[in-house]
Amino acid sequence: MPQITPEFDGQTVITTFEMTPATAHDVMEALQAAYAEFIRHQPGFLGAGLHMNDAMTRICNYSKWRRREDYQAMLRTPEMRERNRAIAALCKGFEPVMYEVAAVY
């Protein structure tokens, strides 16, 4: 599990997925497979966590990368583009946003 520290100078990406309860487990399984089979093997990947809300309408994905360019290169691969198309078909939408750690309490 990734640790959140203010000293981290890499890239943090938080992606939120919006779906219905009917597709929530399918989305989670697709994300788990993407990490197990592909993402975790990509250069610069440091760790990630997947979280689902109680209503099963949102999944939050927190991932850490050495550099922004590593994350962007992973997204541009044919395999990840195909996986993202399949995940998008199960969701109302998803949005990855890049962040820097500002404070930890």
CNS distance restraints for C-alpha pairs under 8 A (distance, minus, plus):
assign (resid   1 and name CA) (resid  47 and name CA) 6.24 0.50 0.50
assign (resid   1 and name CA) (resid  48 and name CA) 6.35 0.50 0.50
assign (resid   1 and name CA) (resid  49 and name CA) 6.41 0.50 0.50
assign (resid   2 and name CA) (resid  46 and name CA) 7.34 0.50 0.50
assign (resid   2 and name CA) (resid  47 and name CA) 5.17 0.50 0.50
assign (resid   2 and name CA) (resid  48 and name CA) 5.96 0.50 0.50
assign (resid   2 and name CA) (resid  49 and name CA) 7.18 0.50 0.50
assign (resid   2 and name CA) (resid  63 and name CA) 7.63 0.50 0.50
assign (resid   2 and name CA) (resid  64 and name CA) 7.14 0.50 0.50
assign (resid   4 and name CA) (resid   8 and name CA) 7.59 0.50 0.50
assign (resid   4 and name CA) (resid 101 and name CA) 7.59 0.50 0.50
assign (resid   4 and name CA) (resid 104 and name CA) 7.09 0.50 0.50
assign (resid   5 and name CA) (resid 101 and name CA) 7.16 0.50 0.50
assign (resid   5 and name CA) (resid 103 and name CA) 7.75 0.50 0.50
assign (resid   5 and name CA) (resid 104 and name CA) 6.31 0.50 0.50
assign (resid   6 and name CA) (resid 101 and name CA) 5.59 0.50 0.50
assign (resid   6 and name CA) (resid 102 and name CA) 6.36 0.50 0.50
assign (resid   6 and name CA) (resid 103 and name CA) 5.67 0.50 0.50
assign (resid   6 and name CA) (resid 104 and name CA) 6.19 0.50 0.50
assign (resid   8 and name CA) (resid 101 and name CA) 7.13 0.50 0.50
assign (resid   9 and name CA) (resid  66 and name CA) 7.86 0.50 0.50
assign (resid   9 and name CA) (resid 100 and name CA) 7.65 0.50 0.50
assign (resid  10 and name CA) (resid  64 and name CA) 7.11 0.50 0.50
assign (resid  10 and name CA) (resid  65 and name CA) 5.81 0.50 0.50
assign (resid  10 and name CA) (resid  66 and name CA) 4.60 0.50 0.50
assign (resid  10 and name CA) (resid  67 and name CA) 5.26 0.50 0.50
assign (resid  10 and name CA) (resid  68 and name CA) 7.35 0.50 0.50
assign (resid  10 and name CA) (resid 100 and name CA) 7.86 0.50 0.50
assign (resid  11 and name CA) (resid  64 and name CA) 5.79 0.50 0.50
assign (resid  11 and name CA) (resid  65 and name CA) 4.99 0.50 0.50
assign (resid  11 and name CA) (resid  66 and name CA) 6.06 0.50 0.50
assign (resid  11 and name CA) (resid  67 and name CA) 5.39 0.50 0.50
assign (resid  11 and name CA) (resid  68 and name CA) 5.38 0.50 0.50
assign (resid  11 and name CA) (resid  98 and name CA) 6.82 0.50 0.50
assign (resid  11 and name CA) (resid  99 and name CA) 6.75 0.50 0.50
assign (resid  11 and name CA) (resid 100 and name CA) 6.62 0.50 0.50
assign (resid  12 and name CA) (resid  62 and name CA) 7.25 0.50 0.50
assign (resid  12 and name CA) (resid  63 and name CA) 5.81 0.50 0.50
assign (resid  12 and name CA) (resid  64 and name CA) 4.68 0.50 0.50
assign (resid  12 and name CA) (resid  65 and name CA) 6.36 0.50 0.50
assign (resid  12 and name CA) (resid  98 and name CA) 5.72 0.50 0.50
assign (resid  12 and name CA) (resid  99 and name CA) 5.15 0.50 0.50
assign (resid  12 and name CA) (resid 100 and name CA) 6.11 0.50 0.50
assign (resid  12 and name CA) (resid 101 and name CA) 7.58 0.50 0.50
assign (resid  13 and name CA) (resid  61 and name CA) 7.87 0.50 0.50
assign (resid  13 and name CA) (resid  62 and name CA) 5.92 0.50 0.50
assign (resid  13 and name CA) (resid  63 and name CA) 5.23 0.50 0.50
assign (resid  13 and name CA) (resid  64 and name CA) 6.38 0.50 0.50
assign (resid  13 and name CA) (resid  65 and name CA) 7.96 0.50 0.50
assign (resid  13 and name CA) (resid  96 and name CA) 6.44 0.50 0.50
assign (resid  13 and name CA) (resid  97 and name CA) 5.57 0.50 0.50
assign (resid  13 and name CA) (resid  98 and name CA) 4.46 0.50 0.50
assign (resid  13 and name CA) (resid  99 and name CA) 5.97 0.50 0.50
assign (resid  14 and name CA) (resid  60 and name CA) 6.88 0.50 0.50
assign (resid  14 and name CA) (resid  61 and name CA) 5.55 0.50 0.50
assign (resid  14 and name CA) (resid  62 and name CA) 4.61 0.50 0.50
assign (resid  14 and name CA) (resid  63 and name CA) 6.43 0.50 0.50
assign (resid  14 and name CA) (resid  96 and name CA) 5.76 0.50 0.50
assign (resid  14 and name CA) (resid  97 and name CA) 5.47 0.50 0.50
assign (resid  14 and name CA) (resid  98 and name CA) 6.49 0.50 0.50
assign (resid  14 and name CA) (resid  99 and name CA) 7.36 0.50 0.50
assign (resid  15 and name CA) (resid  60 and name CA) 5.73 0.50 0.50
assign (resid  15 and name CA) (resid  61 and name CA) 5.02 0.50 0.50
assign (resid  15 and name CA) (resid  62 and name CA) 6.63 0.50 0.50
assign (resid  15 and name CA) (resid  94 and name CA) 6.78 0.50 0.50
assign (resid  15 and name CA) (resid  95 and name CA) 5.32 0.50 0.50
assign (resid  15 and name CA) (resid  96 and name CA) 3.98 0.50 0.50
assign (resid  15 and name CA) (resid  97 and name CA) 6.07 0.50 0.50
assign (resid  16 and name CA) (resid  58 and name CA) 6.78 0.50 0.50
assign (resid  16 and name CA) (resid  59 and name CA) 5.72 0.50 0.50
assign (resid  16 and name CA) (resid  60 and name CA) 4.55 0.50 0.50
assign (resid  16 and name CA) (resid  61 and name CA) 6.34 0.50 0.50
assign (resid  16 and name CA) (resid  94 and name CA) 5.50 0.50 0.50
assign (resid  16 and name CA) (resid  95 and name CA) 5.54 0.50 0.50
assign (resid  16 and name CA) (resid  96 and name CA) 6.64 0.50 0.50
assign (resid  17 and name CA) (resid  58 and name CA) 5.43 0.50 0.50
assign (resid  17 and name CA) (resid  59 and name CA) 5.05 0.50 0.50
assign (resid  17 and name CA) (resid  60 and name CA) 6.39 0.50 0.50
assign (resid  17 and name CA) (resid  91 and name CA) 6.74 0.50 0.50
assign (resid  17 and name CA) (resid  92 and name CA) 7.72 0.50 0.50
assign (resid  17 and name CA) (resid  93 and name CA) 5.98 0.50 0.50
assign (resid  17 and name CA) (resid  94 and name CA) 4.22 0.50 0.50
assign (resid  17 and name CA) (resid  95 and name CA) 6.72 0.50 0.50
assign (resid  18 and name CA) (resid  57 and name CA) 5.75 0.50 0.50
assign (resid  18 and name CA) (resid  58 and name CA) 4.68 0.50 0.50
assign (resid  18 and name CA) (resid  59 and name CA) 6.74 0.50 0.50
assign (resid  18 and name CA) (resid  91 and name CA) 5.77 0.50 0.50
assign (resid  18 and name CA) (resid  92 and name CA) 5.43 0.50 0.50
assign (resid  18 and name CA) (resid  93 and name CA) 5.48 0.50 0.50
assign (resid  18 and name CA) (resid  94 and name CA) 6.12 0.50 0.50
assign (resid  19 and name CA) (resid  23 and name CA) 6.40 0.50 0.50
assign (resid  19 and name CA) (resid  24 and name CA) 6.16 0.50 0.50
assign (resid  19 and name CA) (resid  56 and name CA) 7.65 0.50 0.50
assign (resid  19 and name CA) (resid  57 and name CA) 4.93 0.50 0.50
assign (resid  19 and name CA) (resid  58 and name CA) 6.08 0.50 0.50
assign (resid  19 and name CA) (resid  90 and name CA) 7.08 0.50 0.50
assign (resid  19 and name CA) (resid  91 and name CA) 4.61 0.50 0.50
assign (resid  19 and name CA) (resid  92 and name CA) 5.24 0.50 0.50
assign (resid  19 and name CA) (resid  93 and name CA) 7.27 0.50 0.50
assign (resid  20 and name CA) (resid  24 and name CA) 6.15 0.50 0.50
assign (resid  20 and name CA) (resid  56 and name CA) 6.82 0.50 0.50
assign (resid  20 and name CA) (resid  57 and name CA) 5.06 0.50 0.50
assign (resid  20 and name CA) (resid  91 and name CA) 7.53 0.50 0.50
assign (resid  20 and name CA) (resid  92 and name CA) 7.85 0.50 0.50
assign (resid  21 and name CA) (resid  25 and name CA) 7.77 0.50 0.50
assign (resid  21 and name CA) (resid  55 and name CA) 7.05 0.50 0.50
assign (resid  21 and name CA) (resid  56 and name CA) 4.87 0.50 0.50
assign (resid  21 and name CA) (resid  57 and name CA) 5.59 0.50 0.50
assign (resid  23 and name CA) (resid  27 and name CA) 6.21 0.50 0.50
assign (resid  23 and name CA) (resid  90 and name CA) 6.20 0.50 0.50
assign (resid  23 and name CA) (resid  91 and name CA) 7.49 0.50 0.50
assign (resid  24 and name CA) (resid  28 and name CA) 6.21 0.50 0.50
assign (resid  24 and name CA) (resid  56 and name CA) 5.75 0.50 0.50
assign (resid  24 and name CA) (resid  57 and name CA) 6.64 0.50 0.50
assign (resid  24 and name CA) (resid  58 and name CA) 7.68 0.50 0.50
assign (resid  24 and name CA) (resid  59 and name CA) 7.96 0.50 0.50
assign (resid  25 and name CA) (resid  29 and name CA) 6.01 0.50 0.50
assign (resid  26 and name CA) (resid  30 and name CA) 6.16 0.50 0.50
assign (resid  26 and name CA) (resid  90 and name CA) 7.41 0.50 0.50
assign (resid  27 and name CA) (resid  31 and name CA) 6.19 0.50 0.50
assign (resid  27 and name CA) (resid  87 and name CA) 6.23 0.50 0.50
assign (resid  27 and name CA) (resid  90 and name CA) 6.36 0.50 0.50
assign (resid  27 and name CA) (resid  91 and name CA) 7.42 0.50 0.50
assign (resid  28 and name CA) (resid  32 and name CA) 6.06 0.50 0.50
assign (resid  28 and name CA) (resid  59 and name CA) 7.62 0.50 0.50
assign (resid  29 and name CA) (resid  33 and name CA) 6.08 0.50 0.50
assign (resid  30 and name CA) (resid  34 and name CA) 6.14 0.50 0.50
assign (resid  30 and name CA) (resid  83 and name CA) 7.90 0.50 0.50
assign (resid  30 and name CA) (resid  87 and name CA) 6.71 0.50 0.50
assign (resid  31 and name CA) (resid  35 and name CA) 6.32 0.50 0.50
assign (resid  31 and name CA) (resid  87 and name CA) 7.82 0.50 0.50
assign (resid  32 and name CA) (resid  36 and name CA) 6.07 0.50 0.50
assign (resid  33 and name CA) (resid  37 and name CA) 5.70 0.50 0.50
assign (resid  33 and name CA) (resid  38 and name CA) 7.78 0.50 0.50
assign (resid  34 and name CA) (resid  38 and name CA) 5.40 0.50 0.50
assign (resid  34 and name CA) (resid  39 and name CA) 5.96 0.50 0.50
assign (resid  34 and name CA) (resid  80 and name CA) 7.92 0.50 0.50
assign (resid  34 and name CA) (resid  83 and name CA) 7.26 0.50 0.50
assign (resid  35 and name CA) (resid  39 and name CA) 4.60 0.50 0.50
assign (resid  35 and name CA) (resid  40 and name CA) 5.33 0.50 0.50
assign (resid  36 and name CA) (resid  40 and name CA) 6.34 0.50 0.50
assign (resid  37 and name CA) (resid  41 and name CA) 7.66 0.50 0.50
assign (resid  38 and name CA) (resid  42 and name CA) 6.91 0.50 0.50
assign (resid  39 and name CA) (resid  45 and name CA) 7.28 0.50 0.50
assign (resid  39 and name CA) (resid  74 and name CA) 7.30 0.50 0.50
assign (resid  40 and name CA) (resid  45 and name CA) 6.01 0.50 0.50
assign (resid  40 and name CA) (resid  46 and name CA) 7.75 0.50 0.50
assign (resid  40 and name CA) (resid  47 and name CA) 7.36 0.50 0.50
assign (resid  41 and name CA) (resid  45 and name CA) 7.25 0.50 0.50
assign (resid  42 and name CA) (resid  70 and name CA) 7.92 0.50 0.50
assign (resid  42 and name CA) (resid  74 and name CA) 6.66 0.50 0.50
assign (resid  43 and name CA) (resid  70 and name CA) 6.32 0.50 0.50
assign (resid  44 and name CA) (resid  65 and name CA) 5.28 0.50 0.50
assign (resid  44 and name CA) (resid  66 and name CA) 4.80 0.50 0.50
assign (resid  44 and name CA) (resid  67 and name CA) 6.59 0.50 0.50
assign (resid  44 and name CA) (resid  70 and name CA) 5.37 0.50 0.50
assign (resid  44 and name CA) (resid  71 and name CA) 7.39 0.50 0.50
assign (resid  45 and name CA) (resid  64 and name CA) 6.45 0.50 0.50
assign (resid  45 and name CA) (resid  65 and name CA) 4.72 0.50 0.50
assign (resid  45 and name CA) (resid  66 and name CA) 6.56 0.50 0.50
assign (resid  45 and name CA) (resid  70 and name CA) 7.41 0.50 0.50
assign (resid  45 and name CA) (resid  71 and name CA) 7.53 0.50 0.50
assign (resid  46 and name CA) (resid  63 and name CA) 7.55 0.50 0.50
assign (resid  46 and name CA) (resid  64 and name CA) 5.28 0.50 0.50
assign (resid  46 and name CA) (resid  65 and name CA) 5.28 0.50 0.50
assign (resid  46 and name CA) (resid  66 and name CA) 6.81 0.50 0.50
assign (resid  47 and name CA) (resid  63 and name CA) 5.73 0.50 0.50
assign (resid  47 and name CA) (resid  64 and name CA) 5.43 0.50 0.50
assign (resid  47 and name CA) (resid  65 and name CA) 7.41 0.50 0.50
assign (resid  48 and name CA) (resid  61 and name CA) 7.00 0.50 0.50
assign (resid  48 and name CA) (resid  62 and name CA) 5.37 0.50 0.50
assign (resid  48 and name CA) (resid  63 and name CA) 4.05 0.50 0.50
assign (resid  48 and name CA) (resid  64 and name CA) 6.24 0.50 0.50
assign (resid  49 and name CA) (resid  61 and name CA) 5.77 0.50 0.50
assign (resid  49 and name CA) (resid  62 and name CA) 5.18 0.50 0.50
assign (resid  49 and name CA) (resid  63 and name CA) 6.47 0.50 0.50
assign (resid  50 and name CA) (resid  59 and name CA) 6.91 0.50 0.50
assign (resid  50 and name CA) (resid  60 and name CA) 5.88 0.50 0.50
assign (resid  50 and name CA) (resid  61 and name CA) 4.66 0.50 0.50
assign (resid  50 and name CA) (resid  62 and name CA) 6.55 0.50 0.50
assign (resid  51 and name CA) (resid  59 and name CA) 5.48 0.50 0.50
assign (resid  51 and name CA) (resid  60 and name CA) 5.10 0.50 0.50
assign (resid  51 and name CA) (resid  61 and name CA) 6.41 0.50 0.50
assign (resid  52 and name CA) (resid  56 and name CA) 6.20 0.50 0.50
assign (resid  52 and name CA) (resid  57 and name CA) 7.77 0.50 0.50
assign (resid  52 and name CA) (resid  58 and name CA) 5.87 0.50 0.50
assign (resid  52 and name CA) (resid  59 and name CA) 4.41 0.50 0.50
assign (resid  52 and name CA) (resid  60 and name CA) 6.42 0.50 0.50
assign (resid  53 and name CA) (resid  57 and name CA) 6.66 0.50 0.50
assign (resid  53 and name CA) (resid  58 and name CA) 5.68 0.50 0.50
assign (resid  53 and name CA) (resid  59 and name CA) 6.48 0.50 0.50
assign (resid  65 and name CA) (resid  70 and name CA) 6.74 0.50 0.50
assign (resid  65 and name CA) (resid  71 and name CA) 6.38 0.50 0.50
assign (resid  66 and name CA) (resid  70 and name CA) 6.93 0.50 0.50
assign (resid  67 and name CA) (resid  71 and name CA) 6.91 0.50 0.50
assign (resid  68 and name CA) (resid  72 and name CA) 6.31 0.50 0.50
assign (resid  69 and name CA) (resid  73 and name CA) 5.96 0.50 0.50
assign (resid  70 and name CA) (resid  74 and name CA) 6.33 0.50 0.50
assign (resid  71 and name CA) (resid  75 and name CA) 6.45 0.50 0.50
assign (resid  72 and name CA) (resid  76 and name CA) 6.42 0.50 0.50
assign (resid  73 and name CA) (resid  77 and name CA) 6.65 0.50 0.50
assign (resid  74 and name CA) (resid  80 and name CA) 6.82 0.50 0.50
assign (resid  75 and name CA) (resid  80 and name CA) 5.68 0.50 0.50
assign (resid  75 and name CA) (resid  81 and name CA) 6.42 0.50 0.50
assign (resid  76 and name CA) (resid  80 and name CA) 6.89 0.50 0.50
assign (resid  76 and name CA) (resid  81 and name CA) 6.42 0.50 0.50
assign (resid  77 and name CA) (resid  81 and name CA) 6.19 0.50 0.50
assign (resid  78 and name CA) (resid  82 and name CA) 6.18 0.50 0.50
assign (resid  79 and name CA) (resid  83 and name CA) 6.23 0.50 0.50
assign (resid  80 and name CA) (resid  84 and name CA) 5.94 0.50 0.50
assign (resid  81 and name CA) (resid  85 and name CA) 6.28 0.50 0.50
assign (resid  82 and name CA) (resid  86 and name CA) 6.46 0.50 0.50
assign (resid  83 and name CA) (resid  87 and name CA) 6.18 0.50 0.50
assign (resid  84 and name CA) (resid  88 and name CA) 5.90 0.50 0.50
assign (resid  85 and name CA) (resid  89 and name CA) 6.33 0.50 0.50
assign (resid  86 and name CA) (resid  90 and name CA) 6.87 0.50 0.50
assign (resid  87 and name CA) (resid  91 and name CA) 6.53 0.50 0.50
assign (resid  88 and name CA) (resid  92 and name CA) 7.34 0.50 0.50
assign (resid  88 and name CA) (resid  93 and name CA) 6.33 0.50 0.50
assign (resid  88 and name CA) (resid  94 and name CA) 7.22 0.50 0.50
